[in-house]
Amino acid sequence: MSPETETKASVGFKAGVKEYKLTYYTPEYETKDTDILAAFRVTPQPGV
């Protein structure tokens, strides 16, 4: 028995320009215990 999958393109995965409110900012989002926070420090380098 082979698994059947159905692929649906949602708003977040369609090509083209997306509205900001659909992909970045979600005011009602509540954090979960499994969420990961990542922070990066960018240090300028001379000559780059």
Residue frames as a rotation matrix with the C-alpha (Angstrom) as fourth column:
MET 1
0.584 0.812 0.000 0.00
0.812 -0.584 0.000 0.00
0.000 0.000 -1.000 0.00
SER 2
-0.525 -0.778 0.346 1.60
0.772 -0.606 -0.191 3.26
0.359 0.167 0.918 -1.09
PRO 3
-0.251 0.429 -0.868 0.74
0.650 -0.590 -0.479 6.46
-0.717 -0.685 -0.131 0.78
GLU 4
0.103 0.356 0.929 -1.24
0.900 -0.432 0.066 9.04
0.424 0.829 -0.365 -1.12
THR 5
-0.450 -0.265 -0.853 -0.39
0.641 -0.761 -0.102 12.67
-0.622 -0.593 0.512 -0.71
GLU 6
0.470 0.608 0.640 -2.24
0.859 -0.481 -0.174 15.72
0.202 0.632 -0.748 -1.86
THR 7
-0.600 -0.743 -0.296 -0.30
0.771 -0.636 0.032 18.92
-0.212 -0.210 0.955 -2.39
LYS 8
0.594 0.767 0.243 -2.12
0.792 -0.610 -0.010 22.19
0.141 0.199 -0.970 -1.98
ALA 9
-0.531 -0.743 0.407 -0.45
0.655 -0.665 -0.359 25.54
0.537 0.076 0.840 -2.55
SER 10
0.346 0.628 -0.697 -1.46
0.915 -0.391 0.102 27.85
-0.209 -0.673 -0.710 0.25
VAL 11
0.978 0.082 0.190 -1.10
0.127 -0.963 -0.239 31.62
0.164 0.258 -0.952 0.28
GLY 12
0.637 -0.770 0.018 2.35
-0.420 -0.328 0.847 31.33
-0.646 -0.547 -0.532 1.88
PHE 13
-0.138 -0.748 0.649 3.74
0.191 0.623 0.759 29.13
-0.972 0.228 0.057 -0.90
LYS 14
0.700 0.385 0.601 2.39
0.658 -0.022 -0.753 30.60
-0.276 0.923 -0.269 -4.14
ALA 15
-0.399 -0.875 0.274 4.87
0.912 -0.346 0.222 32.44
-0.100 0.338 0.936 -6.32
GLY 16
0.057 0.368 0.928 4.64
0.549 -0.788 0.278 36.19
0.834 0.494 -0.247 -6.58
VAL 17
-0.740 -0.288 0.607 4.25
-0.220 -0.751 -0.623 39.15
0.635 -0.595 0.493 -4.27
LYS 18
-0.177 0.653 -0.736 2.49
0.802 0.530 0.277 38.39
0.571 -0.541 -0.617 -1.01
GLU 19
0.504 0.403 0.764 0.70
-0.126 -0.841 0.527 40.79
0.854 -0.362 -0.373 1.28
TYR 20
-0.505 -0.773 0.384 2.75
-0.455 -0.140 -0.879 41.64
0.733 -0.619 -0.281 4.37
LYS 21
-0.127 0.530 0.838 -0.06
-0.990 -0.010 -0.144 40.73
-0.068 -0.848 0.526 6.75
LEU 22
0.802 0.503 -0.322 -0.31
-0.548 0.834 -0.061 37.22
0.238 0.225 0.945 5.30
THR 23
0.587 -0.627 -0.513 3.29
0.237 0.738 -0.631 36.15
0.774 0.249 0.582 5.76
TYR 24
-0.389 -0.911 0.139 5.05
0.183 -0.224 -0.957 38.13
0.903 -0.347 0.254 8.46
TYR 25
-0.868 0.033 0.496 2.94
-0.440 -0.515 -0.735 39.70
0.231 -0.856 0.462 11.19
THR 26
-0.140 0.830 -0.540 0.39
0.264 0.557 0.787 37.68
0.954 -0.032 -0.298 13.15
PRO 27
-0.420 -0.081 0.904 -0.74
-0.645 -0.675 -0.360 39.65
0.639 -0.734 0.231 16.23
GLU 28
0.541 0.730 0.419 -2.88
-0.820 0.348 0.454 36.81
0.186 -0.589 0.787 17.61
TYR 29
0.284 -0.511 -0.811 0.01
-0.072 0.832 -0.550 34.30
0.956 0.214 0.199 17.54
GLU 30
0.762 -0.087 0.642 0.84
-0.645 -0.019 0.764 32.72
-0.054 -0.996 -0.071 20.90
THR 31
-0.194 -0.939 -0.284 4.24
-0.900 0.285 -0.329 31.17
0.390 0.192 -0.900 21.49
LYS 32
0.866 0.386 -0.318 4.55
-0.278 0.900 0.335 27.44
0.416 -0.201 0.887 22.07
ASP 33
0.664 -0.630 0.403 7.06
-0.324 0.244 0.914 25.46
-0.674 -0.738 -0.042 24.12
THR 34
0.361 -0.510 0.781 8.50
0.698 0.703 0.136 24.06
-0.618 0.496 0.610 20.88
ASP 35
0.974 -0.012 0.227 9.16
0.147 -0.732 -0.666 27.46
0.174 0.682 -0.711 19.24
ILE 36
0.174 -0.978 -0.115 12.80
0.960 0.142 0.242 28.31
-0.220 -0.153 0.963 18.58
LEU 37
0.956 0.025 -0.291 14.21
0.001 -0.997 -0.081 31.83
-0.292 0.077 -0.953 18.86
ALA 38
0.257 -0.903 0.344 17.30
0.963 0.270 -0.010 32.55
-0.084 0.334 0.939 16.79
ALA 39
0.902 -0.069 -0.426 19.39
-0.034 -0.995 0.090 35.70
-0.430 -0.067 -0.900 17.01
PHE 40
0.422 -0.774 0.471 22.29
0.899 0.291 -0.326 36.62
0.115 0.562 0.819 14.76
ARG 41
0.514 -0.371 -0.773 24.96
0.111 -0.865 0.489 39.25
-0.850 -0.337 -0.404 15.23
VAL 42
0.716 -0.289 0.635 26.29
0.663 -0.005 -0.749 40.86
0.220 0.957 0.188 12.08
THR 43
0.429 -0.679 -0.596 29.77
0.278 -0.529 0.802 42.32
-0.860 -0.510 -0.038 12.49
PRO 44
0.972 -0.093 -0.216 31.08
-0.234 -0.430 -0.872 44.51
-0.012 0.898 -0.440 9.66
GLN 45
0.409 -0.885 0.222 34.48
0.658 0.455 0.601 43.47
-0.633 -0.099 0.768 8.32
PRO 46
0.153 -0.422 -0.894 36.95
-0.393 -0.856 0.336 45.92
-0.907 0.300 -0.296 6.79
GLY 47
-0.693 -0.519 -0.501 37.13
-0.610 0.051 0.791 45.63
-0.385 0.853 -0.352 3.01
VAL 48
-0.814 0.465 0.348 33.97
0.536 0.832 0.145 43.58
-0.222 0.304 -0.926 2.63
